[in-house]
Amino acid sequence: METTLEKKTNIVSVAARVYLWLMLLGLPLVIHDGYFDITEAKTVWFVGGSVLFLLFRGAAALQYGSGPFRLRAGEVCALALAAIALFASAMSGFFWDSVLGTRGRWQGAGMIWLYVALFLAFSGAEIRKRDILAPLGAGLALSAAMSLMQHLGRDVLGFSATLIDFDRGRYISTLGNINFAGAYLALAAPVFIGTLLQEEKPFRRLLWGGLSLLGIWAAMAMRSECTVLGLGAALVLLPFLLKKDTGALPRWGLLWPGLAAGMQLYGLAVRARGAELSALTSALLHPGVSAAMAVFGLVWWLLLRSRKNEDIRKALRVYGLLLLAAAAVSAGVLALLNTVWKDVPLGSMEEWLRFSESWGTDRGKVWAYCLGLYREFPLSDKLLGGGCGILARMDFTRRIFPDAILDAAHCEYIQILLNWGALGLLAWLGWLGFTARDVLRRDDGLSRALLAGLLGYAVQGAVNIAQTPGIALFFVLLAVVRRRTAEDP
């Protein structure tokens, strides 16, 4: 006979697995009226499915009891953010707009509360490796395959034909705008790359390698620089996430020649079809850059493949120091190029290395505008924010672009600063940071692979907009990570 705890675990686990299939497979694919209401369609799918799951989870708790539960630092920060978001909405003067996020890409206080509830709702569920990788892989494979075909000239869904010429190149697959599609790929692809490096079985290596390659190719098809930034950061920092698996660390070196070869292969297809790539992707396809990637990876692998664990960890420490030194030198050179050396010609790199209002497709202008608004906030709003939608409301009276209302800061962290203030941003960063710390303290390979995806998304979010499916799936996977690293049953 099953005990009450066993019955509860089984019921909650089944509900969690169904929910994960609905989100990890369904959310990248769901669409209603082509691209015309894609944000709303995906948001309704996420909210509807999440609310049903939470209601079922609540009913199970009433029936079988909630069991032991201990708040950790990540949960405290999450709850603090929810409280700040609700208070900021109440004080904003447009409470319901701020709660619903009608002028903030549907990322209002209500969505924050939903993310926090999901973060806590997986307690008591048994989440197996296949419960994550199977639906996430299926969603990635289908959406990536459609993206590749569309990028190479086949409008398999027929949606692009309904768009004007200007928008036709900006939407792809069932993922929508290329920047939002790129956010999803920066989240999903590193998970399979991290899983591949830890895998010992040959057949599964082929499976994870194939999904990883599809994700990389689809990221190239996005033509979105923020995708390159997110994926690049995840791949460069992956050794620090996998450092407890000393077998995976030498194999990380083989990733780079494989990545160079795979990118060149898709580059051939792109050239044959006359398609376009982003400037950063084109730079990575330069023969010299690809050769450097391949040589670096092969040298890493040859040096570490037969070394003892302590030698591998020493190599990782050296790599970390070199990364820090490279970051410091790069920051110094950037500062000089924008001050003392501001008249030195940079050719094609001018738009990347010289910061101005036009930098990053007017992101420089938008960020300066948003930070200027924040400086004008009263102290209470500086600390707790003006509520979701404050940017669009202020733009109505102080327009930055004559042909569009600015409703997003094009940087998730500046957006949080405006919406929920400095304390809200600290709570947000604490939530993510403490959760990452919990992952790194435990020897759970899947959680570390998931953390690579979360890192990729977090980096690209510095130059992108929080919008479904990316932001929603980010918090679904964050909830899974929380469950797999929790001590409560």
RAJO-V879667 format. One record per run of one state. SS is the DSSP state (a for helix, b for strand, c for the rest). FROM is the first residue (numbers start at 1). LEN is the number of residues. If there is no record, write none. Layout:
# RAJO-V879667
<<SS & FROM & LEN> <SS & FROM & LEN>>
This chain:
# RAJO-V879667
<<c & 1 & 3> <a & 4 & 26> <c & 30 & 8> <a & 38 & 27> <c & 65 & 8> <a & 73 & 20> <c & 93 & 2> <a & 95 & 6> <c & 101 & 8> <a & 109 & 13> <c & 122 & 7> <a & 129 & 23> <c & 152 & 8> <a & 160 & 3> <c & 163 & 2> <a & 165 & 4> <c & 169 & 2> <b & 171 & 2> <c & 173 & 3> <b & 176 & 2> <a & 178 & 21> <c & 199 & 3> <a & 202 & 21> <c & 223 & 2> <a & 225 & 17> <c & 242 & 4> <a & 246 & 28> <c & 274 & 5> <a & 279 & 6> <c & 285 & 2> <a & 287 & 18> <c & 305 & 4> <a & 309 & 29> <c & 338 & 9> <a & 347 & 7> <c & 354 & 5> <a & 359 & 18> <c & 377 & 2> <a & 379 & 6> <c & 385 & 5> <a & 390 & 8> <c & 398 & 14> <a & 412 & 29> <c & 441 & 4> <a & 445 & 19> <c & 464 & 6> <a & 470 & 15> <c & 485 & 5>>
